[in-house]
Amino acid sequence: MNYIVGFIEFSLGFGIFFSETVKNASLGIFILLILLLPIHIWDLTKTRPAIGSKKLAIIRIPFQFLLMYGAYLIYSNS
């Protein structure tokens, strides 16, 4: 599953570089970030988060929203 999501992330990120696909790619990134948000919240509730420490797990949640906002800006400006 990790390889599949990684391939999707790579493909969407690559799509940002082309004017023909930037709108669809940014929308895909936004949707993917929404779909992955519950996993990050669930990881925060664990005693040993997969990211390493509780502090990093806490920082990752607002960063996720910042990335979502960035994807929205790219979508709305393309």
PDB file of N, CA, C and O in Angstrom, chain B, residues numbered from 101:
ATOM      1  N   MET B 101       0.815  -1.184   0.000  1.00  0.00           N
ATOM      2  CA  MET B 101       0.000   0.000   0.000  1.00  0.00           C
ATOM      3  C   MET B 101       0.868   1.262   0.000  1.00  0.00           C
ATOM      4  O   MET B 101       0.547   2.259  -0.645  1.00  0.00           O
ATOM      5  N   ASN B 102       1.961   1.188   0.732  1.00  0.00           N
ATOM      6  CA  ASN B 102       2.858   2.338   0.811  1.00  0.00           C
ATOM      7  C   ASN B 102       3.451   2.687  -0.556  1.00  0.00           C
ATOM      8  O   ASN B 102       3.597   3.862  -0.892  1.00  0.00           O
ATOM      9  N   TYR B 103       3.788   1.674  -1.333  1.00  0.00           N
ATOM     10  CA  TYR B 103       4.338   1.912  -2.672  1.00  0.00           C
ATOM     11  C   TYR B 103       3.282   2.508  -3.608  1.00  0.00           C
ATOM     12  O   TYR B 103       3.592   3.362  -4.439  1.00  0.00           O
ATOM     13  N   ILE B 104       2.057   2.060  -3.470  1.00  0.00           N
ATOM     14  CA  ILE B 104       0.973   2.573  -4.319  1.00  0.00           C
ATOM     15  C   ILE B 104       0.724   4.043  -4.026  1.00  0.00           C
ATOM     16  O   ILE B 104       0.631   4.856  -4.946  1.00  0.00           O
ATOM     17  N   VAL B 105       0.615   4.387  -2.745  1.00  0.00           N
ATOM     18  CA  VAL B 105       0.398   5.789  -2.363  1.00  0.00           C
ATOM     19  C   VAL B 105       1.601   6.633  -2.770  1.00  0.00           C
ATOM     20  O   VAL B 105       1.435   7.765  -3.224  1.00  0.00           O
ATOM     21  N   GLY B 106       2.798   6.100  -2.614  1.00  0.00           N
ATOM     22  CA  GLY B 106       4.001   6.825  -3.029  1.00  0.00           C
ATOM     23  C   GLY B 106       4.024   7.089  -4.518  1.00  0.00           C
ATOM     24  O   GLY B 106       4.419   8.169  -4.957  1.00  0.00           O
ATOM     25  N   PHE B 107       3.601   6.107  -5.297  1.00  0.00           N
ATOM     26  CA  PHE B 107       3.528   6.296  -6.753  1.00  0.00           C
ATOM     27  C   PHE B 107       2.494   7.363  -7.110  1.00  0.00           C
ATOM     28  O   PHE B 107       2.735   8.191  -7.989  1.00  0.00           O
ATOM     29  N   ILE B 108       1.358   7.348  -6.440  1.00  0.00           N
ATOM     30  CA  ILE B 108       0.320   8.358  -6.689  1.00  0.00           C
ATOM     31  C   ILE B 108       0.837   9.743  -6.308  1.00  0.00           C
ATOM     32  O   ILE B 108       0.626  10.706  -7.046  1.00  0.00           O
ATOM     33  N   GLU B 109       1.507   9.851  -5.170  1.00  0.00           N
ATOM     34  CA  GLU B 109       2.079  11.139  -4.754  1.00  0.00           C
ATOM     35  C   GLU B 109       3.095  11.643  -5.773  1.00  0.00           C
ATOM     36  O   GLU B 109       3.088  12.819  -6.136  1.00  0.00           O
ATOM     37  N   PHE B 110       3.963  10.752  -6.230  1.00  0.00           N
ATOM     38  CA  PHE B 110       4.977  11.136  -7.211  1.00  0.00           C
ATOM     39  C   PHE B 110       4.325  11.595  -8.507  1.00  0.00           C
ATOM     40  O   PHE B 110       4.720  12.614  -9.075  1.00  0.00           O
ATOM     41  N   SER B 111       3.336  10.855  -8.975  1.00  0.00           N
ATOM     42  CA  SER B 111       2.657  11.195 -10.231  1.00  0.00           C
ATOM     43  C   SER B 111       1.953  12.541 -10.139  1.00  0.00           C
ATOM     44  O   SER B 111       2.038  13.358 -11.056  1.00  0.00           O
ATOM     45  N   LEU B 112       1.260  12.769  -9.031  1.00  0.00           N
ATOM     46  CA  LEU B 112       0.564  14.052  -8.859  1.00  0.00           C
ATOM     47  C   LEU B 112       1.560  15.204  -8.750  1.00  0.00           C
ATOM     48  O   LEU B 112       1.342  16.272  -9.322  1.00  0.00           O
ATOM     49  N   GLY B 113       2.638  14.989  -8.026  1.00  0.00           N
ATOM     50  CA  GLY B 113       3.667  16.021  -7.913  1.00  0.00           C
ATOM     51  C   GLY B 113       4.296  16.338  -9.259  1.00  0.00           C
ATOM     52  O   GLY B 113       4.586  17.496  -9.560  1.00  0.00           O
ATOM     53  N   PHE B 114       4.506  15.310 -10.066  1.00  0.00           N
ATOM     54  CA  PHE B 114       5.054  15.502 -11.405  1.00  0.00           C
ATOM     55  C   PHE B 114       4.067  16.279 -12.279  1.00  0.00           C
ATOM     56  O   PHE B 114       4.473  17.087 -13.114  1.00  0.00           O
ATOM     57  N   GLY B 115       2.772  16.031 -12.083  1.00  0.00           N
ATOM     58  CA  GLY B 115       1.744  16.723 -12.865  1.00  0.00           C
ATOM     59  C   GLY B 115       1.672  18.216 -12.600  1.00  0.00           C
ATOM     60  O   GLY B 115       1.143  18.963 -13.424  1.00  0.00           O
ATOM     61  N   ILE B 116       2.192  18.663 -11.470  1.00  0.00           N
ATOM     62  CA  ILE B 116       2.198  20.098 -11.135  1.00  0.00           C
ATOM     63  C   ILE B 116       3.082  20.882 -12.106  1.00  0.00           C
ATOM     64  O   ILE B 116       2.852  22.072 -12.317  1.00  0.00           O
ATOM     65  N   PHE B 117       4.080  20.240 -12.694  1.00  0.00           N
ATOM     66  CA  PHE B 117       5.037  20.933 -13.553  1.00  0.00           C
ATOM     67  C   PHE B 117       4.520  21.229 -14.958  1.00  0.00           C
ATOM     68  O   PHE B 117       5.170  21.961 -15.704  1.00  0.00           O
ATOM     69  N   PHE B 118       3.381  20.685 -15.332  1.00  0.00           N
ATOM     70  CA  PHE B 118       2.871  20.861 -16.689  1.00  0.00           C
ATOM     71  C   PHE B 118       1.553  21.624 -16.661  1.00  0.00           C
ATOM     72  O   PHE B 118       0.645  21.293 -15.899  1.00  0.00           O
ATOM     73  N   SER B 119       1.464  22.642 -17.496  1.00  0.00           N
ATOM     74  CA  SER B 119       0.278  23.507 -17.476  1.00  0.00           C
ATOM     75  C   SER B 119      -0.996  22.759 -17.852  1.00  0.00           C
ATOM     76  O   SER B 119      -2.085  23.149 -17.429  1.00  0.00           O
ATOM     77  N   GLU B 120      -0.880  21.693 -18.636  1.00  0.00           N
ATOM     78  CA  GLU B 120      -2.067  20.933 -19.040  1.00  0.00           C
ATOM     79  C   GLU B 120      -2.648  20.122 -17.873  1.00  0.00           C
ATOM     80  O   GLU B 120      -3.849  19.852 -17.849  1.00  0.00           O
ATOM     81  N   THR B 121      -1.818  19.739 -16.921  1.00  0.00           N
ATOM     82  CA  THR B 121      -2.262  18.855 -15.845  1.00  0.00           C
ATOM     83  C   THR B 121      -2.224  19.487 -14.461  1.00  0.00           C
ATOM     84  O   THR B 121      -2.574  18.834 -13.478  1.00  0.00           O
ATOM     85  N   VAL B 122      -1.809  20.743 -14.365  1.00  0.00           N
ATOM     86  CA  VAL B 122      -1.614  21.344 -13.042  1.00  0.00           C
ATOM     87  C   VAL B 122      -2.912  21.416 -12.239  1.00  0.00           C
ATOM     88  O   VAL B 122      -2.897  21.194 -11.029  1.00  0.00           O
ATOM     89  N   LYS B 123      -4.019  21.718 -12.883  1.00  0.00           N
ATOM     90  CA  LYS B 123      -5.286  21.843 -12.160  1.00  0.00           C
ATOM     91  C   LYS B 123      -5.736  20.490 -11.609  1.00  0.00           C
ATOM     92  O   LYS B 123      -6.112  20.393 -10.441  1.00  0.00           O
ATOM     93  N   ASN B 124      -5.701  19.454 -12.436  1.00  0.00           N
ATOM     94  CA  ASN B 124      -6.091  18.122 -11.981  1.00  0.00           C
ATOM     95  C   ASN B 124      -5.114  17.571 -10.945  1.00  0.00           C
ATOM     96  O   ASN B 124      -5.529  16.920  -9.985  1.00  0.00           O
ATOM     97  N   ALA B 125      -3.827  17.826 -11.132  1.00  0.00           N
ATOM     98  CA  ALA B 125      -2.820  17.329 -10.194  1.00  0.00           C
ATOM     99  C   ALA B 125      -2.974  17.999  -8.831  1.00  0.00           C
ATOM    100  O   ALA B 125      -2.885  17.326  -7.804  1.00  0.00           O
ATOM    101  N   SER B 126      -3.201  19.294  -8.803  1.00  0.00           N
ATOM    102  CA  SER B 126      -3.364  19.981  -7.518  1.00  0.00           C
ATOM    103  C   SER B 126      -4.644  19.535  -6.819  1.00  0.00           C
ATOM    104  O   SER B 126      -4.668  19.411  -5.595  1.00  0.00           O
ATOM    105  N   LEU B 127      -5.698  19.294  -7.578  1.00  0.00           N
ATOM    106  CA  LEU B 127      -6.928  18.768  -6.988  1.00  0.00           C
ATOM    107  C   LEU B 127      -6.679  17.370  -6.425  1.00  0.00           C
ATOM    108  O   LEU B 127      -7.156  17.047  -5.337  1.00  0.00           O
ATOM    109  N   GLY B 128      -5.945  16.548  -7.151  1.00  0.00           N
ATOM    110  CA  GLY B 128      -5.602  15.216  -6.668  1.00  0.00           C
ATOM    111  C   GLY B 128      -4.768  15.256  -5.406  1.00  0.00           C
ATOM    112  O   GLY B 128      -4.982  14.454  -4.498  1.00  0.00           O
ATOM    113  N   ILE B 129      -3.814  16.182  -5.333  1.00  0.00           N
ATOM    114  CA  ILE B 129      -2.995  16.331  -4.131  1.00  0.00           C
ATOM    115  C   ILE B 129      -3.861  16.740  -2.955  1.00  0.00           C
ATOM    116  O   ILE B 129      -3.703  16.212  -1.855  1.00  0.00           O
ATOM    117  N   PHE B 130      -4.777  17.678  -3.176  1.00  0.00           N
ATOM    118  CA  PHE B 130      -5.675  18.121  -2.120  1.00  0.00           C
ATOM    119  C   PHE B 130      -6.514  16.955  -1.593  1.00  0.00           C
ATOM    120  O   PHE B 130      -6.640  16.768  -0.383  1.00  0.00           O
ATOM    121  N   ILE B 131      -7.080  16.183  -2.504  1.00  0.00           N
ATOM    122  CA  ILE B 131      -7.906  15.032  -2.108  1.00  0.00           C
ATOM    123  C   ILE B 131      -7.059  13.993  -1.366  1.00  0.00           C
ATOM    124  O   ILE B 131      -7.500  13.437  -0.360  1.00  0.00           O
ATOM    125  N   LEU B 132      -5.865  13.735  -1.854  1.00  0.00           N
ATOM    126  CA  LEU B 132      -4.988  12.767  -1.199  1.00  0.00           C
ATOM    127  C   LEU B 132      -4.627  13.223   0.213  1.00  0.00           C
ATOM    128  O   LEU B 132      -4.589  12.410   1.136  1.00  0.00           O
ATOM    129  N   LEU B 133      -4.363  14.510   0.386  1.00  0.00           N
ATOM    130  CA  LEU B 133      -4.040  15.025   1.714  1.00  0.00           C
ATOM    131  C   LEU B 133      -5.229  14.882   2.665  1.00  0.00           C
ATOM    132  O   LEU B 133      -5.044  14.594   3.847  1.00  0.00           O
ATOM    133  N   ILE B 134      -6.439  15.079   2.159  1.00  0.00           N
ATOM    134  CA  ILE B 134      -7.632  14.887   2.989  1.00  0.00           C
ATOM    135  C   ILE B 134      -7.771  13.414   3.374  1.00  0.00           C
ATOM    136  O   ILE B 134      -8.078  13.093   4.522  1.00  0.00           O
ATOM    137  N   LEU B 135      -7.543  12.523   2.411  1.00  0.00           N
ATOM    138  CA  LEU B 135      -7.681  11.094   2.684  1.00  0.00           C
ATOM    139  C   LEU B 135      -6.633  10.584   3.678  1.00  0.00           C
ATOM    140  O   LEU B 135      -6.905   9.661   4.444  1.00  0.00           O
ATOM    141  N   LEU B 136      -5.451  11.176   3.667  1.00  0.00           N
ATOM    142  CA  LEU B 136      -4.379  10.724   4.553  1.00  0.00           C
ATOM    143  C   LEU B 136      -4.403  11.395   5.928  1.00  0.00           C
ATOM    144  O   LEU B 136      -3.701  10.954   6.838  1.00  0.00           O
ATOM    145  N   LEU B 137      -5.194  12.445   6.088  1.00  0.00           N
ATOM    146  CA  LEU B 137      -5.259  13.161   7.366  1.00  0.00           C
ATOM    147  C   LEU B 137      -5.681  12.263   8.528  1.00  0.00           C
ATOM    148  O   LEU B 137      -5.061  12.343   9.588  1.00  0.00           O
ATOM    149  N   PRO B 138      -6.701  11.413   8.388  1.00  0.00           N
ATOM    150  CA  PRO B 138      -7.057  10.539   9.530  1.00  0.00           C
ATOM    151  C   PRO B 138      -5.924   9.602   9.962  1.00  0.00           C
ATOM    152  O   PRO B 138      -5.817   9.265  11.141  1.00  0.00           O
ATOM    153  N   ILE B 139      -5.095   9.188   9.032  1.00  0.00           N
ATOM    154  CA  ILE B 139      -3.957   8.333   9.387  1.00  0.00           C
ATOM    155  C   ILE B 139      -2.981   9.099  10.265  1.00  0.00           C
ATOM    156  O   ILE B 139      -2.440   8.545  11.222  1.00  0.00           O
ATOM    157  N   HIS B 140      -2.748  10.374   9.947  1.00  0.00           N
ATOM    158  CA  HIS B 140      -1.836  11.189  10.749  1.00  0.00           C
ATOM    159  C   HIS B 140      -2.415  11.455  12.139  1.00  0.00           C
ATOM    160  O   HIS B 140      -1.681  11.463  13.127  1.00  0.00           O
ATOM    161  N   ILE B 141      -3.720  11.671  12.215  1.00  0.00           N
ATOM    162  CA  ILE B 141      -4.358  11.881  13.516  1.00  0.00           C
ATOM    163  C   ILE B 141      -4.305  10.589  14.333  1.00  0.00           C
ATOM    164  O   ILE B 141      -4.021  10.625  15.530  1.00  0.00           O
ATOM    165  N   TRP B 142      -4.575   9.457  13.696  1.00  0.00           N
ATOM    166  CA  TRP B 142      -4.494   8.169  14.387  1.00  0.00           C
ATOM    167  C   TRP B 142      -3.073   7.915  14.886  1.00  0.00           C
ATOM    168  O   TRP B 142      -2.888   7.401  15.989  1.00  0.00           O
ATOM    169  N   ASP B 143      -2.079   8.267  14.090  1.00  0.00           N
ATOM    170  CA  ASP B 143      -0.682   8.078  14.489  1.00  0.00           C
ATOM    171  C   ASP B 143      -0.357   8.920  15.716  1.00  0.00           C
ATOM    172  O   ASP B 143       0.431   8.502  16.563  1.00  0.00           O
ATOM    173  N   LEU B 144      -0.953  10.092  15.816  1.00  0.00           N
ATOM    174  CA  LEU B 144      -0.724  10.967  16.964  1.00  0.00           C
ATOM    175  C   LEU B 144      -1.229  10.335  18.257  1.00  0.00           C
ATOM    176  O   LEU B 144      -0.659  10.574  19.321  1.00  0.00           O
ATOM    177  N   THR B 145      -2.285   9.535  18.184  1.00  0.00           N
ATOM    178  CA  THR B 145      -2.858   8.936  19.382  1.00  0.00           C
ATOM    179  C   THR B 145      -2.070   7.726  19.885  1.00  0.00           C
ATOM    180  O   THR B 145      -2.299   7.260  21.001  1.00  0.00           O
ATOM    181  N   LYS B 146      -1.150   7.217  19.076  1.00  0.00           N
ATOM    182  CA  LYS B 146      -0.360   6.056  19.492  1.00  0.00           C
ATOM    183  C   LYS B 146       0.723   6.477  20.482  1.00  0.00           C
ATOM    184  O   LYS B 146       1.174   7.623  20.472  1.00  0.00           O
ATOM    185  N   THR B 147       1.133   5.547  21.328  1.00  0.00           N
ATOM    186  CA  THR B 147       2.199   5.871  22.287  1.00  0.00           C
ATOM    187  C   THR B 147       3.548   6.053  21.596  1.00  0.00           C
ATOM    188  O   THR B 147       4.377   6.852  22.032  1.00  0.00           O
ATOM    189  N   ARG B 148       3.757   5.306  20.518  1.00  0.00           N
ATOM    190  CA  ARG B 148       4.982   5.461  19.723  1.00  0.00           C
ATOM    191  C   ARG B 148       4.581   5.741  18.281  1.00  0.00           C
ATOM    192  O   ARG B 148       4.355   4.803  17.516  1.00  0.00           O
ATOM    193  N   PRO B 149       4.487   7.017  17.890  1.00  0.00           N
ATOM    194  CA  PRO B 149       4.084   7.349  16.515  1.00  0.00           C
ATOM    195  C   PRO B 149       5.086   6.818  15.486  1.00  0.00           C
ATOM    196  O   PRO B 149       6.278   6.696  15.767  1.00  0.00           O
ATOM    197  N   ALA B 150       4.589   6.512  14.314  1.00  0.00           N
ATOM    198  CA  ALA B 150       5.439   5.985  13.241  1.00  0.00           C
ATOM    199  C   ALA B 150       6.455   7.023  12.779  1.00  0.00           C
ATOM    200  O   ALA B 150       7.530   6.665  12.296  1.00  0.00           O
ATOM    201  N   ILE B 151       6.126   8.301  12.922  1.00  0.00           N
ATOM    202  CA  ILE B 151       7.032   9.361  12.465  1.00  0.00           C
ATOM    203  C   ILE B 151       8.245   9.497  13.393  1.00  0.00           C
ATOM    204  O   ILE B 151       9.239  10.109  13.004  1.00  0.00           O
ATOM    205  N   GLY B 152       8.189   8.948  14.595  1.00  0.00           N
ATOM    206  CA  GLY B 152       9.340   8.995  15.478  1.00  0.00           C
ATOM    207  C   GLY B 152       8.989   9.455  16.871  1.00  0.00           C
ATOM    208  O   GLY B 152       9.093   8.684  17.825  1.00  0.00           O
ATOM    209  N   SER B 153       8.575  10.699  17.004  1.00  0.00           N
ATOM    210  CA  SER B 153       8.269  11.218  18.333  1.00  0.00           C
ATOM    211  C   SER B 153       6.887  11.856  18.354  1.00  0.00           C
ATOM    212  O   SER B 153       6.319  12.181  17.312  1.00  0.00           O
ATOM    213  N   LYS B 154       6.364  12.026  19.546  1.00  0.00           N
ATOM    214  CA  LYS B 154       5.064  12.671  19.719  1.00  0.00           C
ATOM    215  C   LYS B 154       5.104  14.114  19.219  1.00  0.00           C
ATOM    216  O   LYS B 154       4.141  14.601  18.628  1.00  0.00           O
ATOM    217  N   LYS B 155       6.233  14.794  19.462  1.00  0.00           N
ATOM    218  CA  LYS B 155       6.363  16.188  19.045  1.00  0.00           C
ATOM    219  C   LYS B 155       6.268  16.322  17.521  1.00  0.00           C
ATOM    220  O   LYS B 155       5.597  17.223  17.019  1.00  0.00           O
ATOM    221  N   LEU B 156       6.928  15.440  16.796  1.00  0.00           N
ATOM    222  CA  LEU B 156       6.847  15.465  15.333  1.00  0.00           C
ATOM    223  C   LEU B 156       5.445  15.128  14.846  1.00  0.00           C
ATOM    224  O   LEU B 156       4.977  15.685  13.853  1.00  0.00           O
ATOM    225  N   ALA B 157       4.774  14.216  15.547  1.00  0.00           N
ATOM    226  CA  ALA B 157       3.404  13.857  15.176  1.00  0.00           C
ATOM    227  C   ALA B 157       2.466  15.045  15.375  1.00  0.00           C
ATOM    228  O   ALA B 157       1.535  15.242  14.594  1.00  0.00           O
ATOM    229  N   ILE B 158       2.709  15.830  16.412  1.00  0.00           N
ATOM    230  CA  ILE B 158       1.893  17.025  16.665  1.00  0.00           C
ATOM    231  C   ILE B 158       2.154  18.085  15.603  1.00  0.00           C
ATOM    232  O   ILE B 158       1.222  18.742  15.141  1.00  0.00           O
ATOM    233  N   ILE B 159       3.406  18.256  15.215  1.00  0.00           N
ATOM    234  CA  ILE B 159       3.765  19.260  14.200  1.00  0.00           C
ATOM    235  C   ILE B 159       3.210  18.879  12.832  1.00  0.00           C
ATOM    236  O   ILE B 159       2.866  19.750  12.033  1.00  0.00           O
ATOM    237  N   ARG B 160       3.124  17.594  12.566  1.00  0.00           N
ATOM    238  CA  ARG B 160       2.694  17.129  11.250  1.00  0.00           C
ATOM    239  C   ARG B 160       1.241  17.493  10.926  1.00  0.00           C
ATOM    240  O   ARG B 160       0.914  17.710   9.759  1.00  0.00           O
ATOM    241  N   ILE B 161       0.370  17.565  11.927  1.00  0.00           N
ATOM    242  CA  ILE B 161      -1.044  17.848  11.685  1.00  0.00           C
ATOM    243  C   ILE B 161      -1.237  19.257  11.110  1.00  0.00           C
ATOM    244  O   ILE B 161      -1.868  19.384  10.060  1.00  0.00           O
ATOM    245  N   PRO B 162      -0.724  20.325  11.746  1.00  0.00           N
ATOM    246  CA  PRO B 162      -0.887  21.658  11.133  1.00  0.00           C
ATOM    247  C   PRO B 162      -0.171  21.773   9.784  1.00  0.00           C
ATOM    248  O   PRO B 162      -0.630  22.478   8.885  1.00  0.00           O
ATOM    249  N   PHE B 163       0.956  21.074   9.655  1.00  0.00           N
ATOM    250  CA  PHE B 163       1.686  21.091   8.386  1.00  0.00           C
ATOM    251  C   PHE B 163       0.842  20.487   7.272  1.00  0.00           C
ATOM    252  O   PHE B 163       0.903  20.933   6.126  1.00  0.00           O
ATOM    253  N   GLN B 164       0.054  19.471   7.613  1.00  0.00           N
ATOM    254  CA  GLN B 164      -0.843  18.849   6.635  1.00  0.00           C
ATOM    255  C   GLN B 164      -1.856  19.876   6.119  1.00  0.00           C
ATOM    256  O   GLN B 164      -2.135  19.931   4.921  1.00  0.00           O
ATOM    257  N   PHE B 165      -2.403  20.685   7.027  1.00  0.00           N
ATOM    258  CA  PHE B 165      -3.351  21.721   6.620  1.00  0.00           C
ATOM    259  C   PHE B 165      -2.670  22.808   5.782  1.00  0.00           C
ATOM    260  O   PHE B 165      -3.280  23.353   4.862  1.00  0.00           O
ATOM    261  N   LEU B 166      -1.422  23.122   6.092  1.00  0.00           N
ATOM    262  CA  LEU B 166      -0.667  24.083   5.292  1.00  0.00           C
ATOM    263  C   LEU B 166      -0.458  23.559   3.870  1.00  0.00           C
ATOM    264  O   LEU B 166      -0.582  24.312   2.904  1.00  0.00           O
ATOM    265  N   LEU B 167      -0.143  22.279   3.746  1.00  0.00           N
ATOM    266  CA  LEU B 167       0.006  21.672   2.423  1.00  0.00           C
ATOM    267  C   LEU B 167      -1.317  21.663   1.662  1.00  0.00           C
ATOM    268  O   LEU B 167      -1.340  21.875   0.450  1.00  0.00           O
ATOM    269  N   MET B 168      -2.419  21.417   2.374  1.00  0.00           N
ATOM    270  CA  MET B 168      -3.735  21.440   1.744  1.00  0.00           C
ATOM    271  C   MET B 168      -4.047  22.841   1.223  1.00  0.00           C
ATOM    272  O   MET B 168      -4.594  22.991   0.131  1.00  0.00           O
ATOM    273  N   TYR B 169      -3.704  23.856   1.996  1.00  0.00           N
ATOM    274  CA  TYR B 169      -3.919  25.232   1.564  1.00  0.00           C
ATOM    275  C   TYR B 169      -3.066  25.544   0.335  1.00  0.00           C
ATOM    276  O   TYR B 169      -3.532  26.205  -0.593  1.00  0.00           O
ATOM    277  N   GLY B 170      -1.831  25.074   0.326  1.00  0.00           N
ATOM    278  CA  GLY B 170      -0.965  25.278  -0.835  1.00  0.00           C
ATOM    279  C   GLY B 170      -1.522  24.616  -2.085  1.00  0.00           C
ATOM    280  O   GLY B 170      -1.486  25.204  -3.166  1.00  0.00           O
ATOM    281  N   ALA B 171      -2.035  23.405  -1.951  1.00  0.00           N
ATOM    282  CA  ALA B 171      -2.648  22.717  -3.092  1.00  0.00           C
ATOM    283  C   ALA B 171      -3.881  23.470  -3.569  1.00  0.00           C
ATOM    284  O   ALA B 171      -4.126  23.564  -4.771  1.00  0.00           O
ATOM    285  N   TYR B 172      -4.661  24.010  -2.627  1.00  0.00           N
ATOM    286  CA  TYR B 172      -5.833  24.809  -2.991  1.00  0.00           C
ATOM    287  C   TYR B 172      -5.422  26.070  -3.758  1.00  0.00           C
ATOM    288  O   TYR B 172      -6.056  26.432  -4.749  1.00  0.00           O
ATOM    289  N   LEU B 173      -4.363  26.731  -3.298  1.00  0.00           N
ATOM    290  CA  LEU B 173      -3.902  27.938  -3.997  1.00  0.00           C
ATOM    291  C   LEU B 173      -3.448  27.619  -5.418  1.00  0.00           C
ATOM    292  O   LEU B 173      -3.752  28.367  -6.348  1.00  0.00           O
ATOM    293  N   ILE B 174      -2.734  26.535  -5.589  1.00  0.00           N
ATOM    294  CA  ILE B 174      -2.297  26.137  -6.923  1.00  0.00           C
ATOM    295  C   ILE B 174      -3.512  25.846  -7.808  1.00  0.00           C
ATOM    296  O   ILE B 174      -3.559  26.255  -8.968  1.00  0.00           O
ATOM    297  N   TYR B 175      -4.491  25.136  -7.246  1.00  0.00           N
ATOM    298  CA  TYR B 175      -5.705  24.811  -7.993  1.00  0.00           C
ATOM    299  C   TYR B 175      -6.463  26.076  -8.398  1.00  0.00           C
ATOM    300  O   TYR B 175      -6.885  26.207  -9.547  1.00  0.00           O
ATOM    301  N   SER B 176      -6.632  26.997  -7.466  1.00  0.00           N
ATOM    302  CA  SER B 176      -7.428  28.187  -7.748  1.00  0.00           C
ATOM    303  C   SER B 176      -6.710  29.182  -8.670  1.00  0.00           C
ATOM    304  O   SER B 176      -7.363  29.984  -9.338  1.00  0.00           O
ATOM    305  N   ASN B 177      -5.388  29.135  -8.711  1.00  0.00           N
ATOM    306  CA  ASN B 177      -4.639  30.067  -9.553  1.00  0.00           C
ATOM    307  C   ASN B 177      -4.268  29.483 -10.906  1.00  0.00           C
ATOM    308  O   ASN B 177      -3.602  30.144 -11.702  1.00  0.00           O
ATOM    309  N   SER B 178      -4.689  28.251 -11.178  1.00  0.00           N
ATOM    310  CA  SER B 178      -4.318  27.651 -12.471  1.00  0.00           C
ATOM    311  C   SER B 178      -5.482  27.681 -13.442  1.00  0.00           C
ATOM    312  O   SER B 178      -5.352  27.221 -14.576  1.00  0.00           O
TER     313      SER B 178
END
